[in-house]
Amino acid sequence: MYVGTLSFDLLLGDVHSLKEKRSLVRPIVAELQRKYAVSAAETGHQKLHRRAEIGLAVVSGDTGHLTDVLDRCERLVAGRPEVELLSVRRRLHSDED
């Protein structure tokens, strides 16, 4: 069994409140969950209205499938015009770790 995680550090565009921030972040998290069956949530920068961190995890029995899902998730977030992707941290774990 393999576990892959991604952590996205995002800069949000023209956002002036935490309410506006949630209206941008929630649809991204929901789309990741719906399209790729991953566990995803806002995991950091909760008190900052122009920054967000989204974390996700996926479990698979095949490293090729795991890498493919992580790549697709990264492309989805990077392609969102309302956010700027500052950094991505990727980790892969196996039963032997």
N, C-alpha and C positions, 0 to 999 in steps of 0.2 A: 504494500500500500504506500502511496506517495501523497504528500500534502504540499500544495503550493500556496504561497501567500504573495499578495501585492499590496503595497502601500503607496498611495498617490498623494503628493503634496501639491495643492492647487491654489492658484491666485484667481480670485473671482473678479469679474469686471465691475460694472457700475452698480455696486451694492452698497447701501447706506444703513442697513439694519440687519439684525439677526433673523428677522422674519423674511426679508428678501433673500438672505443667504439660504435659509431652509428651502425656499421655493426653487432654488437652483440645484441644491445638493440632493434633495429627496428624489427627484425624477432620475438622476444619474444612478443612485443606489438602486432604485426600483428597476430600472432598465437592465442593470448588471444582473440582478437576481432573476428577472424574468427571462432574459435571453440566454443566460449561460448557467443557470442553476447553481450559482455560487452563494456563499454567505458573505454579505457585504453590509457595511455600516459606516457612518461618520465616526472616526476614531480619534480625531485630534483637532486642535484649534477651535474648540466649540465656542469660546468667548470672543473670538475675533471675527468681525463681519466680512472681511475681504479675503480670508484664508480658510482653507478647509483641508482636512486629511480624510481620505476614504481608504479603508482597509477591506480586503477581501481574502477569502480562503476557499480552496477547492480540494477535494479528495478524489483520487483516481488510482486504479490499479495499473495504469500504463503511463509512463513518463511522456510519451509522444502526445497522447491525448491531453495530459496535464499542461504541457507546454503550449499546445494549440489553444486551449481555453484561456490561459494567462495572456498569450499574445493577442487574442481577440478582445479581451477585456481592456488591455492597454490601448489598443487602437481605438476602441469605442470612447474611452475617456479623453484620449489625445485629440480626437476629432470633434469634440464638443466646442463650438465657437464661443460659448459664454464663459469658458474657463481657460486659464493658461496652465499647462502642466509644467510645474517647476522641477519635480523629480519623481522617480519611480524606484521603489526598492522591492526587489523580487527575491524570494527565498524558496528553496525546494528542500523538503525533508523526506526521508524514507524510514522504513522500519528499523534499519540498521543504525540510525542516528541516536 
